[in-house]
């Protein structure tokens, strides 16, 4: 009887996995909403799946259940670290704010580009060129200004106290201890060119690295290249949905989004390439609704360009 139950459970798990894989293979993403936000600039965007908000489109904050503007962070823009466990956010320019009310609660002396929160150390990291600022998100105060690499671009936290950071011009990935700030390993990815976007499946320990004309899947534990896919252009920021196991690479060159499914930790497949409506180079995904958010600009010059948010759904 025990063998029979175990067999039934195993069969059910196999069927469920196959169904999930089939669903991913038949997914068709398409633009479901487009919003013109006005004359403002954006860079990195991020979804808080618990608070149900999208940050990074200038100072505007988007309700991801209704895909509408619900407020703003005064002085915000560019990139955000979200400490959901502490109800505190940090903008890469040093603005500290309350996630519930969006009220500014402080400011630290930081001027970063890339930014990421590590839930193990409760620290936010923002970096630019050779400089890195480390902020204690429990207090909203600056711990140190240091160096954790040179020419860093995107980064991810693995939930185990490690940061993975792209070295843009070299096409490398660095593994950094979030507590000691020590660079533990450097993964040199051949043929990458300029490394920009980086996202991660923290369960299977797979990095999705946006290189010049490839989306490269890297083993986070040893730096081995698992596979790579040709894409029209590199993404400033790509994104990964841990529920559907889909990775997304926005291709500014032809206004498309390449969608890759993680069939297993060692096997990946391109599901589709869909139109985004504009030259998007950055994305964020809501793991609850599985909607993907991108932005691009419309206008003849930088001074007249209007920021546009596009929402894609399966």
N, C-alpha and C positions, 0 to 999 in steps of 0.2 A: 504493500500500500504506500509506504514511504517513497519507494522508487517511482511508483506511478505518479504521485503528487509532484515529485521533483521533476519528472519528465514533463508533466503538464505545465508546470511553471516555466521550464526552459522553453517549451514549445510556444507558450504565450509570449514570452520575452522576445523570441525570435520573430514571431509574427508581428509584434508591436514595432520592433526595429525595422522590419521590412516595410511596414506600412508608413513609418516615418520617413524612410528613405524614398519610398515611392511618392509620398506627398511632396517631398523636397524636389524630386525630379520633375514633377508636373506643375510646380509653382510658376506663376507668371506675374512678375511685378510690373506695375504700371503707375503712372502719376495719377493720384486721386485728388490732389489739391495743390494749388499754387497761390502763394500770397506775396504781394509786393510790399516790402517793409520800409522802403524809402531810402534816402541817401545816408547810408551808414556802411561800415566795413565789418567784416567777420573773418574768422580764421578757423580755429578749432571749435567744434560743437560737441556737446555731450548730453545724453539723456540720463536723468535721474529716474530709474524705473520705479522706485518706491514713492518718491514725491510727485511723480508724474509730470515732470517738467523738462524742457529742453533749454540749455544755456549755450551762449556763444554767438548768437546772431546780434552783434552789437551789444547794447545794454538790454535788449528785449528778452523777456522770459516767455516761453511758449507752453501752454497747457497741451500735453500730448494726447489727451483723451478727446479734445475738441479741436486741436491744431489751430489754436488762436492765441493771440497775445493776451497775457493776463497781468503783466506788470513789467517792471524794469529794475535793474540794479544800478543805482546811481554811480557813474564812473566806470561801469562794467564794459567788457568787450574783449574779444580776441580769444581767450581761453580760460577755462574754469576747472578748479579741483572741487569735487563734491564729497564732503565728509558726511554722508547720510547718518552714520551712527552718532555723530556729534551735532547734527543739525546746523552745520556751519559750512560756508563756501568760501573759496578764495579765488579772486581774479588774478591773472598773471601779472597785472600791474600793481598788485599789493592790496587791493580792496578786499576786506573781510566782511562777510554779510551773513544774515540769518536766513536759512533756507525756507522757513515758514513764512516770514513776513517780508522778506527781501530787503529789510532795513540794513543799511551799512552800520557795522558795529566796531570797525577798526580799520587800521591801515598799517601795512608793513613796508619796509623799503625794499621792494623787489621790482624787477623790470624784465621779466622772463618772456620766453617764446613758447616752448613746450611746457606742459604742466600735467601733473598727475598726483593723485592721492593714494597713499599706502595705508590700508586699514589695520595692518599689523602694528606698525609703529605710531599710527595716528599722526603721520606727518604728510604735509603737502610739499611737493618739489616743483619748482619752476626753474627753467634754465634758458640761457642764451649765450652763444659763443663759448667762452671758457668759464663763465660764471654760473653758479647754481645757488638758489636760495632755498633754505629748508625751514618750514614753518610748522610749529606745534599747533595742530588744529584743535587741541583741547583747550588752549588758551588764546589762540589767534595771534601768537607772537612769534617773531623771527628767532630761530635757534642759531643759525649760522649762515654766513655767505661763504661758499666753498667752491671747489672745482671737482666735478665728478666725470668730466670728459670735455672734449673740445669739439665744437661744431655739432652739438646734439640737435636732433629734430624731434620726432615723436617718441613716446615711451608708454609702457604699460607696467602695471603692478600685478604680480602673480598670485597675490593673496597669501603668500608664504614669507613675506618680508623681503622679496627681491624685486628690483626694477630691471626692466629690459629697455634699453635706450638705443635708438638708431644714431650712428655717427654719419651724418648726411653725405659729406663729400667723399668719404672713404668706402661707403657701402658696407659698414660693419654694424654689428649689434654688440653692445656691452651689457654684461650682467653685473648689477651693482647691489651690494648689501644696503638696504634702506636704513639700517641702524648705524653701521660704521662708516658708510659712504665709500667703502672700498670696492674698487673694480675687481671682481672675482674672475671674470673671463671675458675674452673678446672673440666673437664669432666673425670670421672673415668670409663673407659670402661672395664667391667668385661670380663675375659677370653682372653684378648688381648695378653698377654705376652709382647714381645718387640715391641714397636710402631716405625715404620720407615717411610715409604712413606706416604705422605698426599697431596691430591688434593681436589678441591672443585668445585661444581656447584654454582656459586655466585648468580644465578637467583633464584634457589629453596632453597638455603641455606643448601645444603647437603655436608657433608665432606665424603671423601673416604679414610679410614684409613687402612694402610697396617700393619696388625698384623702378629703374628707368622704363623698361618695356616688359617687365615681368612681375607677377605676384608670386613671391617665393614663400613656400611653407618650410619652416625651420623647426627642428627639434630643440626646444628651449633648454633641455638638460645637457646637450653636448654640442649644439651648433650644427649638426648634420642637416643638409638640405634634403627634405623628404620628397618634394616635387616642386615644379614651377610651371606657371602658366603665362603664355604670351598675352599681354594686354596692350591697348592702344597708347597708354601713357601712365606715368606713375601718379599715385594719389598722395596728396598732402596728408590725408588721414583716411585710412580705410576703417572698416568696422566688422564686427562678428556677432552673430546672434547665437548664444549658447543653447537655446532651446531647439531651434530648427537646424543648428549646426551649419549655417550659411555664412560665408564670408563675402563681403561686398567691396569692390574696387571701383571708385568713380573715375571715369576716364575723361578728363577735360578735353582731350584732343578731338574726340568725336561726339561729345555730349551723351555718353552711354555709361551704364553701370554693369560691370562684369560680376556675375553671381556664381560662386563656387561652393559646392556641397562637400562636407567632410563625411565621406562614406564610412571611413574608419580612420584611426590615427595614422595609418600608412597609405590610405587611398583617398583621393580627392577627384572630383569631377566638375567640369563647368556645366552649370544648369542652364544659364541663359545670359544674354547680353541685351539690356533694355535701354530705351531712350529716357533721359532725364529732363529733356526740354531746354537744357543750357549747359554751359561748360563747367559743370561742378567738379571739384577736386577734393571734396571733403564730405564725409558722411557720418551719421550716427544712427543707431538702431534701437528701437524700443523692444525689449525682449518679451514684453507682455502681449502687445498687439502685432509685433513683427513688422511694424512700419519702419521704413528707412527715410531719413531726412537728409536732404542735400541743399546746398545753396549755390547761387551764381549771380552774376551781375548783368544788367541790361542797360545799355547807354553807350553813347559814342565816346565819351571821355571819362576819366576817373572822377572828375568833378560832377558830372551829370549822371553817373551810374546809379541805378536803383538796385538795392539788394533784394533778391527773390528767394523765398523758401519754397522748395518743392517737396511734397510728401508722396512716397511710393508705397503701395500696399500690394500684398499678394491677392 
